[in-house]
Amino acid sequence: MNNKFNLIQTNAVLEYESIKPYHKIISRPIAADIVRETLNKLREELKNNDNLHYSKEDIIKLCEKKIKEKANLPIKRVINATGTIMHTNLGRSPIDAEIWDSAKELNTKSNNIEYNINKQTRGKRGEFLHTLLSKLTGAEDALVVNNNAAAVFLILKTFANNKEVIVSRGEQVQIGGGFRIPDILREANAKLVEIGTTNIVDIKDYTDAITENTAMVLKVHTSNFKIRGFVKSPSLKKLREIIPNNIPLVYDEGAGIFDENISEEEHIKSALKGGADLVCFSGDKIFSSVQAGIIVGKKEYISNIYKHPLMRAFRCGKTVLSILEKNVIKRLNTEGKFKGYSETLLRIKPEIIKQKALKIIEGIEGFEVIEESIETGGGAMPDTFYPSYAISFKPKNIKSIINYMHSIDIPIIPKVKKDSVIIYPITINDEDIDYVRNILIKIKNI
């Protein structure tokens, strides 16, 4: 065989100092697959072109490039500089570090997730968490599943199988990933009863739609959009007054808002006080905890959901339950003073953000601080923007700059507007300021 086809061996490539660190990131077997595939392609190229030649250094660099691309696929830390506080693609709300640390031992050692120590027998998973959530929200009972989409589906499956569910046309929403309310009703074998118009629904629309086959009235938070202008919709309190007591009023609140000061929207406690029998919301949005679907409300309804056969398919494990438990305890112990990631950032005054931006670009030419609005993201408080500041610069080649910012050890994810790259400091941690600053210095020379 021609010697030029005898390329470096796969195992030899894997042991190079520039390649070995990726074993921990993507695993050695995956790295080996990439190296073999690369070597095979190079051999084919050499067979088809007698003038080609690859040095050992060329091969190592090419393999490293391919492996590095793959290394961007596992979950890794990034710096969110998009101006969207709870960016769904970037993990929504980060978990409070103190809460994370307090739950560490519960996950790295055995725990009593489904064991009642007092009775010395099998226990109810999440039982104490349900007690905590009831105390926090003022609800009679609570339940936790793996996300809010599962919460909505399980509620429908439990109470509306082959029955009618009344939903306003203006609330038949679609959120990210193709989650559509009409589709979820169909999958739950519930019959959608549409009422009102896109912008107007009134009490009479609801009363006229109620039949002996009505299973529930479902109110849905208009995630990711807001209808403005000539808009009318009855409050939960008004609905509860006219809906027969045997028909549950369910509110998909979604965002997890407890503090009415940060939004004019109906929040969880007021929804329950207003007469909602069940309220469901996400754990990793404004609530700023781990991804979960939290259902709170009347005990009789919660009990029925818990007994449903699908509950086991949607239940959470020790990691989710332990982190949520610590989160609620911290909220209760601080009497509402503890604010999660999203709630904290929404309270920061714009002038403080401006000073952070100025600190990042101090002495670096070509960058400026501009007024820019931020948003919550994650479907919470849609079409609501908050005044803030950002760093702006106009590179010669935007694509090259964005590629570079994504390729560094801790990628920085900015926003592009026309011919400018925009970096929003509000979601940049203080300990990352020097890192971001050093990257901007390097960018200036690209």
Secondary structure, DSSP 8 states (H G I E B T S, - for coil): --GGG----HHHHHTSTTTGGGHHHH-HHHHHHHHHHHHHHHHHHHHH-TT----HHHHHHHHHHHHHHHTTSS----EE-SSBTT-GGGTSS---HHHHHHHHHHHHS---TTEETTTTEE--TTHHHHHHHHHHHT-SEEEEES-HHHHHHHHHHHH-TTSEEEEEGGG--EEGGGEEHHHHHHHTT-EEEEES-SSB--HHHHHHH--TTEEEEEEE--TT----SS-B---HHHHHHHS-TTS-EEEEEES----GGG-SS--HHHHHHTT-SEEEEESSSTT-SSS-EEEEE-HHHHHHHHHSTTHHHH---HHHHHHHHHHHHHHHHTTT----HHHHHHTS-HHHHHHHHHHHHTT-TT-EEEEEEEE--TTSSTT-EEEEEEEEE--S-HHHHHHHHHHSSS-EE-EEETTEEEE-GGGS-GGGHHHHHHHHHHHTT-
